[in-house]
Amino acid sequence: MLTVRSLSLLLALGALFAVEAAPQSRNRSGKARNGRKKGQQQQQATTAFEQAQQIPQGVSTATDGNTILDTTAMVNGLPLRFKVSAPADQFTTDSGVDGATQDAGAAGDLGLNVLLHGDGGQSFFDFPNQAVQNNVAGAVILAPDANLFWGGGSGLDRTDGVAHAQAVSDLLTTTMPQVLAFNSSRVSFTGVSGGSLLLSGFFMPAHMATFGDATAGQESQVLLNCGGLEPQVDISDANAAALAATRVHFQSTQQELSLLQPAIPAAIQAYEQIVAGQGLDADAIGALQTVDNSPDGGHCEFDEKDFVSGVQLMADSFSAIVQGGDGKLAGTNVDVLNPVVGNEDLQFSGAS
């Protein structure tokens, strides 16, 4: 379900972005293909990132009636455009939101669910997690990459993963408190395709201690949709300990991309081994880490119909899956809470 409100913006989105969240490869120039001829009047080829900047930022209304702030901050030299949706009175008075009442840096009660989109940025503009759910506000960040790939590079080779993961962490700890009052001890994450590669390959092994340190009273959950990588960086003792307290769910489909069919099980096994190394037994691991690929759909088609509606279904099911709910996909009887122990070797019926 598209959440952009104006017709002009919908037309812009349709022209600029196809539904391509699958891990992509760059063309030779590193730029998005757009089909325009060189001699076209004043129409120079632009990257996907540059095209995204043509879509206005600002304040709008979310599907649940709350307020969306869409803005950009420079973080470690990278332009991070992000959206956050919450009640207006939870924004800071410096944010530019009408009805804002909070001081910069003020603590709030709302948790935060931060979504990283797939390659091409579709889920950034759809903002599927914009509705406040279980007292958790939604946020989404646009990849600072010419092709809107989280981690840069292409396919499973995310050459800018370290820098992008650090930028996400710093945005949440330094910039976000300047615009929203939220509970920094309740920050969770959702990945979609390429966003899941960045989270599992780089962010979780390097930064979970910042958001999931149980000894500091923090709790965090990670929902990895249609993507997963083994850790691509070293894991410190502090991050390993945090992962042993972080709820993680891996969700795929029966006809996942062939590129991801070996990568996701490898990621499952790697994260299972990390927490086993922290002393968790099989029962504890199975309660902490779960997996499912039962939907009979293609890449990210969790509703067995479509990419966009499939990702929306997972966003609507976030609380039910990783925050102690019944484990059923919203509006269905499909229970996806299978322990990773004994279910590491996912079986697929085909490939999309």
BELHUUR-V590071 format. One record per residue. N is the residue number from 1. RES is the residue in one letter. OMEGA is omega in radians with two decimals (* if undefined). NEAR is the number of other ideal C-beta (glycine too) atoms within 8 Angstrom. Layout:
N | RES | OMEGA | NEAR
N | RES | OMEGA | NEAR
//
This chain:
1 | M | 3.08 | 8
2 | L | -3.08 | 8
3 | T | 3.12 | 10
4 | V | -2.91 | 9
5 | R | -3.02 | 6
6 | S | 3.14 | 6
7 | L | -3.13 | 5
8 | S | 3.13 | 6
9 | L | 3.08 | 11
10 | L | 3.13 | 10
11 | L | 3.12 | 8
12 | A | 3.13 | 10
13 | L | -3.13 | 12
14 | G | -3.13 | 7
15 | A | -2.99 | 5
16 | L | -2.99 | 10
17 | F | 2.93 | 12
18 | A | 3.13 | 5
19 | V | -3.07 | 8
20 | E | 3.13 | 10
21 | A | -3.14 | 17
22 | A | 3.07 | 12
23 | P | -2.98 | 14
24 | Q | 3.01 | 12
25 | S | 3.12 | 5
26 | R | 2.93 | 7
27 | N | -3.00 | 8
28 | R | -3.11 | 4
29 | S | -3.08 | 4
30 | G | -3.09 | 8
31 | K | 3.13 | 10
32 | A | 3.06 | 10
33 | R | -3.13 | 5
34 | N | 3.00 | 7
35 | G | -3.13 | 3
36 | R | -3.12 | 7
37 | K | -3.07 | 4
38 | K | -3.05 | 4
39 | G | -3.09 | 3
40 | Q | -3.01 | 7
41 | Q | 3.02 | 3
42 | Q | -3.07 | 4
43 | Q | 3.12 | 5
44 | Q | 3.09 | 4
45 | A | 3.13 | 5
46 | T | 3.08 | 8
47 | T | 3.08 | 10
48 | A | 3.12 | 13
49 | F | 3.13 | 12
50 | E | 3.08 | 9
51 | Q | -3.14 | 13
52 | A | -3.12 | 13
53 | Q | 3.10 | 7
54 | Q | 3.12 | 7
55 | I | -3.01 | 11
56 | P | 2.99 | 4
57 | Q | 3.11 | 7
58 | G | -3.05 | 5
59 | V | 3.12 | 9
60 | S | -3.10 | 8
61 | T | -3.14 | 7
62 | A | -3.13 | 13
63 | T | -3.14 | 7
64 | D | 3.11 | 7
65 | G | 3.09 | 5
66 | N | -3.01 | 14
67 | T | 3.07 | 14
68 | I | 2.98 | 13
69 | L | 3.13 | 14
70 | D | -3.04 | 10
71 | T | -3.12 | 10
72 | T | 3.06 | 8
73 | A | 3.02 | 9
74 | M | -3.12 | 7
75 | V | -3.13 | 11
76 | N | 3.13 | 7
77 | G | -3.14 | 4
78 | L | 3.08 | 10
79 | P | 3.14 | 7
80 | L | 3.03 | 15
81 | R | -3.13 | 13
82 | F | 3.03 | 14
83 | K | 3.03 | 12
84 | V | -3.08 | 13
85 | S | -3.08 | 15
86 | A | 3.00 | 13
87 | P | -3.05 | 7
88 | A | -3.06 | 11
89 | D | 3.09 | 8
90 | Q | 3.06 | 14
91 | F | 3.14 | 17
92 | T | -3.12 | 13
93 | T | 3.10 | 9
94 | D | -3.02 | 7
95 | S | -3.08 | 12
96 | G | 3.14 | 7
97 | V | 3.06 | 10
98 | D | -3.14 | 5
99 | G | 3.10 | 8
100 | A | -3.08 | 13
101 | T | -2.98 | 7
102 | Q | 3.00 | 13
103 | D | 3.07 | 7
104 | A | 3.13 | 10
105 | G | -3.13 | 5
106 | A | 3.08 | 9
107 | A | 3.11 | 6
108 | G | 3.13 | 10
109 | D | -3.07 | 4
110 | L | 2.90 | 15
111 | G | -3.10 | 12
112 | L | 3.05 | 17
113 | N | -3.01 | 14
114 | V | -3.11 | 13
115 | L | 2.99 | 18
116 | L | -3.01 | 17
117 | H | 3.04 | 18
118 | G | -3.10 | 17
119 | D | -3.13 | 14
120 | G | 2.96 | 14
121 | G | -3.06 | 14
122 | Q | -3.04 | 15
123 | S | 3.01 | 15
124 | F | -3.09 | 14
125 | F | 3.06 | 11
126 | D | -3.11 | 13
127 | F | -3.04 | 15
128 | P | -3.11 | 13
129 | N | -3.06 | 13
130 | Q | -3.14 | 14
131 | A | 3.06 | 11
132 | V | -3.05 | 12
133 | Q | 3.12 | 11
134 | N | -3.14 | 6
135 | N | 3.09 | 7
136 | V | 3.11 | 15
137 | A | -3.14 | 15
138 | G | 3.03 | 16
139 | A | 3.09 | 14
140 | V | -3.06 | 15
141 | I | 3.13 | 13
142 | L | -3.12 | 12
143 | A | 3.14 | 15
144 | P | -3.02 | 9
145 | D | -3.08 | 12
146 | A | -3.12 | 10
147 | N | -3.10 | 14
148 | L | 3.04 | 14
149 | F | 3.01 | 13
150 | W | -3.10 | 13
151 | G | 3.14 | 17
152 | G | 3.12 | 9
153 | G | 3.10 | 10
154 | S | -3.13 | 8
155 | G | 3.11 | 8
156 | L | -3.11 | 8
157 | D | -3.06 | 6
158 | R | -2.95 | 18
159 | T | 3.12 | 7
160 | D | -3.05 | 10
161 | G | -3.11 | 16
162 | V | -3.11 | 9
163 | A | -3.13 | 9
164 | H | 3.12 | 18
165 | A | 3.11 | 14
166 | Q | -3.13 | 11
167 | A | 3.09 | 13
168 | V | 3.13 | 15
169 | S | -3.10 | 13
170 | D | 3.08 | 11
171 | L | -3.08 | 14
172 | L | -3.09 | 12
173 | T | -3.07 | 9
174 | T | -3.06 | 9
175 | T | -3.07 | 11
176 | M | 3.11 | 14
177 | P | 3.11 | 13
178 | Q | -3.12 | 10
179 | V | -3.06 | 13
180 | L | 2.99 | 17
181 | A | -3.14 | 12
182 | F | -3.13 | 16
183 | N | -3.07 | 11
184 | S | 3.08 | 9
185 | S | 3.14 | 8
186 | R | 3.13 | 13
187 | V | -3.12 | 14
188 | S | -2.97 | 17
189 | F | 3.02 | 15
190 | T | 3.06 | 16
191 | G | 3.04 | 17
192 | V | 3.07 | 17
193 | S | -3.14 | 17
194 | G | 3.06 | 20
195 | G | 3.07 | 17
196 | S | 3.08 | 16
197 | L | 3.13 | 18
198 | L | -3.12 | 18
199 | L | -3.04 | 14
200 | S | -3.09 | 17
201 | G | -2.99 | 16
202 | F | -3.01 | 17
203 | F | -3.09 | 14
204 | M | -3.14 | 14
205 | P | -3.06 | 13
206 | A | -2.96 | 14
207 | H | -3.09 | 12
208 | M | 3.11 | 14
209 | A | 3.11 | 11
210 | T | -3.01 | 8
211 | F | -3.05 | 14
212 | G | 3.13 | 13
213 | D | -3.08 | 12
214 | A | -3.14 | 10
215 | T | 3.10 | 5
216 | A | 3.12 | 6
217 | G | 3.13 | 6
218 | Q | 2.99 | 13
219 | E | -3.11 | 9
220 | S | 3.07 | 14
221 | Q | 3.12 | 12
222 | V | 3.08 | 15
223 | L | -3.09 | 14
224 | L | -3.12 | 14
225 | N | 2.99 | 14
226 | C | 3.08 | 16
227 | G | 3.08 | 18
228 | G | 3.07 | 13
229 | L | 2.90 | 14
230 | E | 3.08 | 9
231 | P | -3.13 | 13
232 | Q | 3.13 | 9
233 | V | 3.10 | 10
234 | D | -3.14 | 5
235 | I | 3.12 | 10
236 | S | 3.09 | 8
237 | D | -3.12 | 5
238 | A | 3.13 | 8
239 | N | 3.08 | 14
240 | A | 3.12 | 13
241 | A | 3.11 | 13
242 | A | 3.11 | 16
243 | L | 3.11 | 17
244 | A | 3.08 | 12
245 | A | -3.08 | 10
246 | T | 3.09 | 13
247 | R | -3.10 | 10
248 | V | 3.03 | 13
249 | H | 3.06 | 16
250 | F | 3.14 | 14
251 | Q | 3.09 | 14
252 | S | 3.13 | 12
253 | T | -3.12 | 17
254 | Q | -3.09 | 11
255 | Q | 3.12 | 13
256 | E | 3.06 | 16
257 | L | -3.13 | 11
258 | S | 3.11 | 6
259 | L | -3.04 | 9
260 | L | -3.07 | 14
261 | Q | 3.00 | 12
262 | P | -3.03 | 6
263 | A | -3.10 | 13
264 | I | 3.07 | 15
265 | P | 3.10 | 11
266 | A | 3.10 | 11
267 | A | 3.11 | 15
268 | I | -3.11 | 15
269 | Q | -3.12 | 9
270 | A | -3.11 | 10
271 | Y | 3.03 | 14
272 | E | 3.14 | 13
273 | Q | 3.13 | 8
274 | I | -3.08 | 13
275 | V | 3.03 | 15
276 | A | 3.10 | 9
277 | G | 3.07 | 7
278 | Q | 3.05 | 10
279 | G | 3.13 | 6
280 | L | 3.08 | 9
281 | D | -3.03 | 6
282 | A | -3.13 | 7
283 | D | -3.14 | 6
284 | A | 3.12 | 9
285 | I | -3.13 | 15
286 | G | 3.07 | 11
287 | A | -3.07 | 6
288 | L | -3.05 | 12
289 | Q | -3.12 | 15
290 | T | -3.06 | 14
291 | V | 3.06 | 15
292 | D | 2.96 | 11
293 | N | -3.08 | 13
294 | S | -3.13 | 7
295 | P | -3.10 | 12
296 | D | -3.12 | 8
297 | G | 3.08 | 13
298 | G | -3.07 | 9
299 | H | 3.11 | 14
300 | C | 3.14 | 16
301 | E | -3.03 | 15
302 | F | 3.06 | 15
303 | D | 3.14 | 11
304 | E | -3.10 | 9
305 | K | -2.89 | 7
306 | D | 3.11 | 7
307 | F | -3.03 | 12
308 | V | -3.13 | 11
309 | S | 3.09 | 10
310 | G | 3.09 | 17
311 | V | 3.09 | 16
312 | Q | 3.11 | 11
313 | L | -3.14 | 13
314 | M | 3.10 | 16
315 | A | 3.13 | 12
316 | D | -3.07 | 11
317 | S | -3.03 | 11
318 | F | -3.10 | 16
319 | S | -3.13 | 10
320 | A | -3.06 | 11
321 | I | -2.97 | 16
322 | V | -3.13 | 11
323 | Q | 3.03 | 12
324 | G | 3.12 | 2
325 | G | -3.05 | 8
326 | D | 3.07 | 5
327 | G | -3.10 | 9
328 | K | 3.06 | 12
329 | L | -3.02 | 13
330 | A | 3.09 | 8
331 | G | -3.13 | 5
332 | T | 3.02 | 6
333 | N | -3.12 | 4
334 | V | 3.13 | 8
335 | D | -3.05 | 7
336 | V | -3.05 | 13
337 | L | 3.04 | 9
338 | N | -3.14 | 8
339 | P | 3.13 | 13
340 | V | -3.12 | 15
341 | V | -3.11 | 9
342 | G | -3.13 | 5
343 | N | -3.08 | 9
344 | E | -3.03 | 11
345 | D | -3.10 | 5
346 | L | 3.07 | 12
347 | Q | -3.11 | 5
348 | F | -3.12 | 11
349 | S | -3.12 | 6
350 | G | 3.13 | 6
351 | A | 3.13 | 8
352 | S | * | 9
//
